[in-house]
Amino acid sequence: MKEIKMFMTASCPHCRRAAEMMDEIYSSRPEYRDIPLRKIDENKEADYASKFDYYYVPTFYVGDEKLHEGIPTKEAIEKVFAAAAER
């Protein structure tokens, strides 16, 4: 199981929607709650966030691999969690 890094900002409506989708996913797949998730607010952790190659938030990395960037869909976030669970 690998850590998921979620790059986001507190003011981003797409990030808030992604968080809602993650809650829905956790309800249907409670085992995904065991996957380590690090939420990185790029405004508060700018030095760390600048080390990663992305432009839009939310962006999801599993390990060092970017798996999703930009407007989220539930299917895209499910794929992120599935990838983190299998590694």
Backbone as numpy.savetxt, mean C-alpha at the origin, in Angstrom:
# Nx Ny Nz CAx CAy CAz Cx Cy Cz
6.46 -14.21 3.81 5.63 -13.04 3.81 6.52 -11.80 3.81
6.25 -10.88 2.91 7.03 -9.65 2.82 6.21 -8.45 3.28
6.92 -7.44 3.72 6.27 -6.20 4.14 5.72 -5.45 2.94
4.56 -4.85 3.14 3.98 -3.94 2.16 4.29 -2.52 2.63
4.79 -1.71 1.71 4.99 -0.29 1.98 3.93 0.46 1.20
3.17 1.28 1.91 2.15 2.11 1.28 2.56 3.56 1.41
2.89 4.19 0.29 3.23 5.61 0.28 1.94 6.39 0.08
1.72 7.37 0.96 0.47 8.09 0.97 0.65 9.48 1.56
-0.42 10.27 1.53 -0.47 11.53 2.26 -1.81 11.59 2.99
-1.84 12.30 4.08 -3.06 12.40 4.89 -4.18 13.11 4.14
-3.84 14.01 3.23 -4.86 14.79 2.53 -5.34 14.16 1.22
-4.79 13.02 0.85 -5.10 12.40 -0.44 -6.42 11.60 -0.38
-7.41 11.98 -1.19 -8.67 11.23 -1.18 -8.51 9.80 -1.70
-7.60 9.60 -2.64 -7.38 8.24 -3.16 -6.72 7.35 -2.10
-5.89 7.96 -1.26 -5.27 7.20 -0.17 -6.32 6.79 0.86
-7.24 7.70 1.15 -8.32 7.36 2.09 -9.19 6.25 1.51
-9.47 6.31 0.23 -10.27 5.26 -0.41 -9.51 3.94 -0.39
-8.20 3.98 -0.61 -7.40 2.75 -0.56 -7.48 2.13 0.84
-7.44 2.97 1.87 -7.54 2.46 3.24 -8.90 1.80 3.47
-9.96 2.37 2.92 -11.29 1.76 3.03 -11.32 0.42 2.32
-10.73 0.35 1.15 -10.66 -0.91 0.40 -9.87 -1.95 1.18
-8.79 -1.53 1.84 -8.00 -2.46 2.63 -8.83 -3.01 3.79
-9.66 -2.19 4.39 -10.54 -2.68 5.46 -11.51 -3.73 4.92
-12.03 -3.51 3.72 -12.92 -4.49 3.08 -12.18 -5.80 2.82
-10.96 -5.68 2.35 -10.14 -6.86 2.07 -9.84 -7.62 3.36
-9.50 -6.90 4.41 -9.24 -7.53 5.70 -10.48 -8.29 6.20
-11.67 -7.76 5.93 -12.90 -8.43 6.37 -13.08 -9.77 5.67
-12.76 -9.80 4.38 -12.95 -11.04 3.62 -11.75 -11.97 3.70
-10.57 -11.42 3.98 -9.34 -12.21 4.07 -8.59 -11.84 5.35
-9.10 -12.27 6.50 -8.48 -11.85 7.77 -7.01 -12.25 7.91
-6.57 -13.27 7.19 -5.16 -13.68 7.27 -4.23 -12.59 6.73
-4.76 -11.69 5.90 -3.93 -10.60 5.38 -3.55 -9.60 6.46
-4.25 -9.60 7.60 -3.90 -8.71 8.70 -2.52 -9.03 9.27
-2.06 -10.27 9.04 -0.75 -10.69 9.54 0.40 -10.18 8.68
0.10 -9.68 7.50 1.15 -9.16 6.62 1.60 -7.81 7.15
2.90 -7.64 7.35 3.38 -6.34 7.84 3.08 -5.23 6.83
2.50 -4.15 7.32 2.14 -3.01 6.48 2.75 -1.76 7.08
3.55 -1.08 6.29 4.13 0.19 6.74 3.54 1.31 5.90
2.81 2.20 6.54 2.26 3.37 5.85 3.26 4.51 6.00
3.69 5.04 4.86 4.68 6.10 4.85 4.02 7.37 4.31
3.83 8.34 5.18 3.30 9.64 4.75 4.47 10.41 4.15
4.41 10.65 2.86 5.56 11.25 2.19 5.83 12.68 2.67
4.86 13.31 3.28 5.10 14.65 3.83 5.85 14.58 5.15
5.65 13.52 5.91 6.31 13.38 7.21 7.63 12.62 7.12
7.77 11.78 6.10 8.99 10.98 5.92 9.57 11.21 4.53
9.72 12.48 4.19 10.17 12.86 2.85 11.52 12.27 2.48
12.46 12.25 3.41 13.79 11.70 3.11 13.71 10.23 2.73
12.93 9.47 3.48 12.78 8.04 3.19 12.02 7.85 1.88
10.92 8.57 1.70 10.09 8.42 0.50 10.86 8.77 -0.77
11.79 9.71 -0.67 12.53 10.14 -1.86 13.45 9.05 -2.41
13.66 7.99 -1.65 14.51 6.89 -2.11 13.77 5.93 -3.05
12.46 6.14 -3.21 11.64 5.24 -4.01 11.17 5.94 -5.27
10.98 5.14 -6.33 10.60 5.67 -7.64 9.08 5.61 -7.80
8.43 6.74 -7.51 6.99 6.84 -7.73 6.64 8.31 -7.86
5.47 8.57 -8.41 5.02 9.95 -8.59 3.69 10.18 -7.89
2.77 9.22 -8.04 1.43 9.35 -7.49 1.26 8.55 -6.21
0.37 9.01 -5.35 -0.03 8.23 -4.18 -1.50 7.87 -4.32
-1.91 6.76 -3.78 -1.10 5.81 -3.04 -0.24 4.96 -3.98
0.91 4.58 -3.48 1.80 3.64 -4.17 2.11 2.52 -3.20
2.08 1.29 -3.73 2.34 0.10 -2.92 3.58 -0.61 -3.43
4.48 -0.91 -2.51 5.65 -1.73 -2.78 5.57 -3.00 -1.94
6.00 -4.10 -2.53 6.23 -5.33 -1.76 7.71 -5.59 -1.89
8.40 -5.52 -0.75 9.85 -5.56 -0.82 10.32 -4.32 -1.57
11.13 -4.52 -2.60 11.63 -3.40 -3.40 10.89 -3.26 -4.72
9.82 -4.01 -4.90 9.09 -4.01 -6.17 7.80 -3.20 -6.06
7.68 -2.20 -6.96 6.45 -1.40 -7.00 5.37 -2.22 -7.69
4.23 -2.40 -7.00 3.14 -3.21 -7.56 1.91 -2.40 -7.93
1.79 -1.21 -7.38 0.66 -0.36 -7.77 0.99 1.09 -7.47
0.54 1.97 -8.38 0.73 3.40 -8.20 -0.49 4.13 -8.73
-1.00 5.06 -7.94 -2.09 5.91 -8.40 -3.46 5.46 -7.92
-4.47 5.85 -8.67 -5.85 5.60 -8.27 -6.05 4.11 -7.99
-6.50 3.79 -6.78 -6.60 2.38 -6.39 -7.89 1.73 -6.85
-7.80 0.42 -7.04 -8.98 -0.42 -7.19 -8.84 -1.53 -6.16
-9.96 -2.09 -5.78 -9.90 -3.17 -4.80 -9.11 -4.35 -5.37
-9.27 -4.63 -6.65 -8.56 -5.74 -7.28 -7.05 -5.51 -7.26
-6.62 -4.28 -7.52 -5.18 -3.99 -7.51 -4.60 -4.16 -6.11
-5.32 -3.71 -5.10 -4.82 -3.83 -3.73 -4.83 -5.30 -3.30
-5.83 -6.06 -3.72 -5.85 -7.50 -3.41 -4.63 -8.18 -4.01
-4.21 -7.78 -5.21 -3.03 -8.36 -5.83 -1.77 -8.03 -5.04
-1.71 -6.83 -4.47 -0.57 -6.46 -3.64 -0.50 -7.39 -2.43
-1.62 -7.57 -1.75 -1.63 -8.43 -0.57 -1.33 -9.87 -0.93
-1.87 -10.34 -2.05 -1.60 -11.72 -2.47 -0.12 -11.90 -2.76
0.50 -10.93 -3.40 1.93 -11.02 -3.70 2.76 -11.03 -2.41
2.38 -10.21 -1.45 3.11 -10.16 -0.18 2.94 -11.46 0.58
1.79 -12.07 0.49 1.51 -13.32 1.23 2.29 -14.49 0.67
2.55 -14.50 -0.63 3.19 -15.67 -1.25 4.70 -15.60 -1.23
5.28 -14.49 -0.87 6.73 -14.35 -0.93 7.39 -14.76 0.34
